[in-house]
Structure formats: structure tokens, C-alpha cells
Amino acid sequence: MHEYARRLPAGIDAVAYNPGFVPGTGLARNADPVSRFAMRRILPAMTLTPFATGRNAAGRHLADVVLGTTQAPTGSYVDRSRADRSSPESYDPRREGELWDAAERFTAT
């Protein structure tokens, strides 16, 4: 995100959003039957704890970022409903540049 924030034109913001663990979204659709059952029927109960986010809450948090309700300047990392520091590795300019270069190679047409 930091590299995007540096390279994008003024007025275009780049923000990384992490909804957290959101069961019931099809994340395990290609998993084995037991895992699919657990993701659909058992793990949604985790949204009643701080360890998971419900689908509606995840969507609401994302909308808050997009609409500016959650303050997140360009280059920010938003964890669920608040801007937070990302991993220490994400602040390494060399790694950021390497990731940018790799993304350009992988998406070249």
C-alpha cells in the first residue's frame, strides 16, 4: 500500500483493508466437506466473539473506509474498523519496490 500511495497521482488514495476472519463467505468453498460444513454451520457463531467478523459488519467497515467515516489516509492499513500499523516488513522500501515490480510483471499484457 505504501508503494501505491507514493506512485498514484494526487487525489487517488490507496488503503489496505483487512476484514478479519469472516465465516460464511464461501472462503472454504473448495475445501473438503467437513471444512465446508464447519465454515457454513459452526464457525459463523465465532462472529459473536472478537475472533471473527460477520459479513454485514465486514461490509459496513469497508463502506466506512470508502466513505471516509473511518479515518485512513492514503497508504493506511485498516484492520476491521480502525487504521492500524501494518507488519514491520510492509515498511521496507526495498520490499515494496520488489512487490511493485513483481505485480507489474505478473499483470503485463
Secondary structure, DSSP 8 states (H G I E B T S, - for coil): -HHHHHHS-TT----EEE----TTSSTTTTS-HHHHHIIIIIGGGGGGSTT---HHHHHHHHHHHHHTSS---TT-EEETTEEE---GGGG-HHHHHHHHHHHHHHH--
